[in-house]
Amino acid sequence: MAEGSEFLSWAALFIFAAGFASFLAFEKYRHWLALITALAVVGAGLMEPLEAFLAVNWKIIIIFFTTLVAAEIFMLSGAGAVAAEHIIARCKRPAVAIITLCALTGFLSIFVENVACVLIAAPIAISLAERLKIPPQPVLVGCALSSNLQGCALLVGDPPSMLLAAEARFAFADFIWYSGRPSIFWSVQLGALAGLGVLWLVFRKYRGVAEIERTARLTGMLPSWCLVGVVASLAIATQIEAGIGWGAPIGTTFFAVIAFVWYVRLDKDTMEADLSAEDAMVAHRLPSVRGLVRGLDWKTTLFLIAIFVPVGALAAFGWVDRLALLIAELAQGSRAGVYLILIVTAVIASAFVDNVPFLLVMLPAVSGIAVDLGITWNPVFLYFGLLLGASVGGNITPVGAQANITAVGFLRKHNAPVTLQGYLRLSLPYTLLAVAVSAFFTYLTFGIVPPQ
């Protein structure tokens, strides 16, 4: 390697490492820090501006944002909250009601962004806790844990699943059934059942009659059908194109636009101009169109766009290949060893930092690891193990995932602060058991006998 190239190579590693550290230290400003990191890559001459633009996977960005729009309007329509209240109202035993609420939050998170699901569950959790005279912290934290776990079950909702689909060229159906075998969706469901078992042990002690105040109202059903359309377009387009092509983002954009037009045409007298989308979800009201637009997750969108650039520079200068070789050497040629290293590393890293930059580096490394191990088939079990660890690992700490931050912040606003000890008492057994069950099933399914 020439002297100049070696300098640029180390510069790429330094810029990425500095950016990654800044995300950890200043999580609140990670979107601006990611943009600064991307600009530093271009400014240091590691990439030309056009190269940086092309390094961004714009198909994933469009799918993420349009799915976010459709999901946000679905939540504001009240359909999710009405359904949840209707189901919870039928549960009279406290433990059954709380477990059902956690399970429903997880189910919604399969299709919808996790934070919105936690905000739907929040007023119900507070109402349940007040009626039962129990602390609300474990109830809402349980909902957040369930939400994070289910976010990686399908190719919709969360960026990690989209990143995996783009890297491994997975279609929507591949998350459910792959090469004649049950795929990651079923691994996640087994992990969810194990996690609910942990929650049951916590909540079974509560006594009384579970009642909630039903405050949600349904504004219209069209957003629900648009969300169904988003999922269907992803399923059909990725199946036809054998992965994420341009059909999927075009389809999701179409249904997101329909949902947005529906919202714009609502009666303006029913909207509150100063109400944010987040507060509106909790209060079961409607923000103005401006409030809806301002309430969209622009920070995560900017973060996703910017982070592709430093990761692209890291890969271009060979650091991803070196990482793959290092992991293969540490495992000493053992498939099970590599699988375990990937999962443990993903769980630990995602407990403290955003899993998106971690996955952007590690997913391409999986291909290199497979080559180093002599794996000539699609290393599905490595991809799925990495995704499980990175998605569920965020449950361990209150800052490991945005859903956790939202739940803790909501409880703080309602004079129910969450201590780190109290959070870990619930999150650690839930996360470790859920990851262990999901990962073990995945390895049994794909790691022992190679898929075709």
Residue pairs with C-beta under 8 A, 6 or more apart in sequence:
1 9
5 317
8 44
8 45
8 46
8 317
9 317
9 318
9 319
11 44
11 46
12 41
12 46
12 310
12 313
12 314
12 316
12 317
12 319
13 314
13 317
13 319
15 37
15 40
15 41
15 44
15 46
15 310
15 313
16 37
16 310
16 311
16 313
16 314
16 319
18 37
19 33
19 34
19 36
19 37
19 40
19 310
19 357
20 353
20 357
22 30
22 33
22 37
23 30
23 33
23 34
23 353
23 354
23 357
24 352
24 353
26 33
27 354
27 399
30 299
30 303
30 354
31 298
31 299
31 300
31 302
31 303
31 306
32 302
34 302
34 303
34 306
34 307
34 310
35 302
35 306
37 306
37 307
37 309
37 310
38 52
38 306
38 307
38 308
38 309
38 310
40 310
41 47
41 52
41 309
41 310
41 313
42 48
42 49
42 52
42 309
46 313
46 316
46 317
47 55
47 309
47 312
47 313
47 316
51 312
52 309
52 312
55 308
55 309
55 311
55 312
55 313
56 305
56 308
56 309
57 166
57 308
58 249
59 166
59 244
59 245
59 246
59 248
59 249
60 159
60 162
60 163
60 166
60 244
60 304
61 301
61 304
61 305
62 249
62 252
62 253
63 162
63 234
63 244
63 248
63 249
63 252
64 159
64 162
64 300
64 301
64 304
65 296
65 301
66 230
66 249
66 252
66 253
66 255
66 256
67 113
67 156
67 157
67 230
67 252
67 256
68 113
68 296
68 297
68 301
69 256
69 259
69 260
69 296
70 223
70 226
70 227
70 229
70 230
70 252
70 255
70 256
70 259
71 111
71 112
71 113
71 116
71 157
71 227
71 230
72 113
72 116
72 277
72 292
72 295
72 296
73 223
73 226
73 259
73 260
73 262
73 263
73 292
74 80
74 112
74 223
74 224
74 226
74 227
74 259
75 81
75 112
75 116
75 119
75 120
75 281
76 219
76 223
76 263
76 277
76 280
76 281
76 286
76 287
76 292
77 218
77 219
77 220
77 221
77 222
77 223
77 224
78 216
78 217
78 218
78 219
78 284
79 218
79 221
79 223
79 224
80 108
80 112
80 117
80 120
81 120
81 123
81 124
81 216
81 281
81 284
82 216
82 217
82 218
83 104
84 101
84 104
84 108
84 120
84 121
84 124
84 216
85 124
85 212
85 214
85 215
85 216
86 214
87 100
87 104
88 97
88 100
88 101
88 104
88 124
88 128
88 210
88 212
89 211
89 212
89 214
91 97
91 100
91 210
92 209
92 210
93 210
94 128
94 132
94 134
94 203
94 206
94 207
94 208
94 209
94 210
95 200
95 203
95 204
95 206
96 210
97 128
97 210
97 212
98 128
98 139
98 142
98 199
98 203
98 206
98 210
99 196
99 199
99 200
99 203
101 121
101 124
101 125
101 128
101 139
101 143
102 121
102 142
102 143
102 145
102 146
102 196
102 199
103 146
103 192
103 196
104 121
105 117
105 118
105 120
105 121
105 143
105 144
105 146
105 147
106 146
106 147
106 149
106 150
106 192
107 150
108 117
108 120
108 147
109 117
109 146
109 147
109 148
109 149
109 150
109 151
109 157
109 403
110 150
110 151
110 153
110 154
110 156
110 157
111 154
111 156
111 157
111 227
111 231
112 157
112 227
113 157
113 158
113 297
114 144
114 147
114 148
114 151
114 157
114 158
114 401
114 402
114 403
115 297
115 402
115 403
115 406
116 281
117 143
117 147
117 403
118 140
118 143
118 144
118 147
118 403
118 406
118 407
118 410
119 278
119 281
119 282
119 406
119 410
120 281
121 140
121 143
121 147
122 140
122 143
122 282
122 407
122 410
123 215
123 282
123 284
124 212
125 136
125 139
125 140
125 143
126 136
126 140
126 414
127 212
127 213
128 136
128 139
128 210
128 212
129 135
129 136
129 139
130 136
131 208
131 209
131 210
131 211
131 212
132 206
132 208
132 210
133 208
134 206
135 416
136 411
136 414
136 416
137 411
137 416
137 418
137 422
138 202
138 203
138 422
138 426
139 203
140 407
140 410
140 411
141 404
141 407
141 408
141 418
141 423
141 426
141 427
142 199
142 202
142 203
142 426
142 430
143 407
144 395
144 401
144 403
144 404
144 406
144 407
145 195
145 199
145 395
145 426
145 427
145 430
145 431
146 192
146 195
146 196
146 199
147 403
148 391
148 392
148 394
148 395
148 401
148 403
148 404
149 188
149 191
149 192
149 195
149 391
149 392
149 395
149 434
150 188
150 192
151 157
151 158
151 160
151 161
151 391
152 158
152 160
152 161
152 184
152 188
152 387
152 388
152 391
152 392
153 161
153 175
153 184
153 185
153 188
153 189
154 161
154 172
154 175
154 176
154 185
154 231
155 161
155 162
155 165
155 170
155 171
155 172
155 175
155 234
155 238
156 172
156 230
156 231
156 234
158 391
159 300
159 304
159 356
160 355
160 356
160 359
160 387
160 390
160 391
161 175
161 387
162 244
163 356
163 359
163 360
163 363
164 170
164 359
164 363
164 383
164 386
164 387
165 171
165 174
165 175
165 238
165 243
165 244
166 243
166 244
167 363
167 364
167 366
167 367
167 383
168 243
168 363
168 378
168 380
168 383
169 242
169 243
169 244
170 178
170 238
170 243
171 235
171 238
171 239
171 241
171 242
171 243
172 234
172 235
172 236
172 238
172 239
173 235
173 238
173 239
174 183
175 183
175 184
175 185
176 182
176 183
176 185
176 186
177 183
178 380
178 446
178 451
179 380
179 451
179 452
180 451
180 452
181 445
181 446
181 451
182 445
183 384
183 445
184 384
184 387
184 388
184 442
186 441
187 384
187 388
187 438
187 439
187 441
187 442
187 445
188 388
188 438
190 437
190 438
190 441
191 388
191 392
191 433
191 434
191 435
191 437
191 438
192 434
193 437
194 433
194 434
194 436
194 437
195 430
195 433
195 434
197 433
198 426
198 429
198 430
198 433
198 434
199 426
199 430
202 426
215 284
216 284
217 284
219 266
219 270
219 286
220 262
220 266
222 258
222 259
222 262
223 259
223 262
223 263
226 255
226 256
226 258
226 259
226 262
227 255
227 259
229 251
229 254
229 255
229 258
230 251
230 252
230 255
230 256
232 251
233 247
233 248
233 250
233 251
233 252
233 254
233 255
234 248
234 251
234 252
236 247
236 251
237 245
237 247
237 248
237 250
237 251
238 244
238 245
238 247
238 248
240 247
241 247
241 248
263 289
263 292
264 289
266 286
268 288
270 286
271 286
271 287
271 288
271 289
271 291
272 280
272 285
272 286
272 287
272 288
272 291
273 287
273 288
273 290
273 291
274 291
275 283
275 285
275 286
275 287
275 288
275 291
276 287
276 291
276 294
276 295
277 287
277 291
277 292
277 294
277 295
277 296
278 295
279 287
280 286
280 287
280 291
280 295
282 410
287 295
300 402
303 354
303 356
304 356
307 356
307 357
307 360
308 360
310 357
311 357
311 360
311 361
314 320
314 361
315 361
315 364
320 361
320 364
320 365
320 368
321 365
321 368
323 361
323 362
323 365
323 368
324 365
324 366
324 367
324 368
324 369
324 371
324 372
325 368
325 372
327 338
327 341
327 342
327 365
327 369
328 338
328 368
328 369
328 372
328 373
329 372
330 337
330 341
331 337
331 338
331 341
331 373
333 373
335 373
335 375
335 381
335 447
336 443
336 447
338 369
338 373
338 382
339 381
339 382
339 385
339 439
339 443
339 447
342 362
342 366
342 382
342 385
342 386
342 389
343 385
343 386
343 388
343 389
343 435
343 439
344 389
345 362
345 389
346 355
346 358
346 362
346 385
346 386
346 388
346 389
346 390
346 393
347 389
347 390
347 392
347 393
347 396
347 431
347 435
348 393
349 355
349 358
349 390
349 393
350 358
350 389
350 390
350 391
350 392
350 393
350 394
350 400
350 401
351 393
351 394
351 396
351 397
351 400
352 397
352 399
352 400
355 390
355 391
355 393
355 394
358 390
359 386
359 387
359 390
362 386
362 390
363 383
363 386
366 379
366 382
366 383
366 386
367 379
369 379
369 382
370 379
370 382
375 450
377 450
377 451
377 452
378 451
380 446
380 451
381 442
381 443
381 445
381 446
381 447
384 442
384 446
385 439
385 442
385 443
388 435
388 438
388 439
388 442
389 435
389 439
392 431
392 434
392 435
392 438
393 400
393 431
393 435
394 400
394 401
394 404
395 401
395 404
395 427
395 430
395 431
395 434
396 424
396 427
396 428
396 431
397 404
397 420
397 423
397 424
397 427
398 404
398 405
398 408
398 418
398 420
398 423
399 405
407 418
408 418
408 423
411 417
411 418
412 418
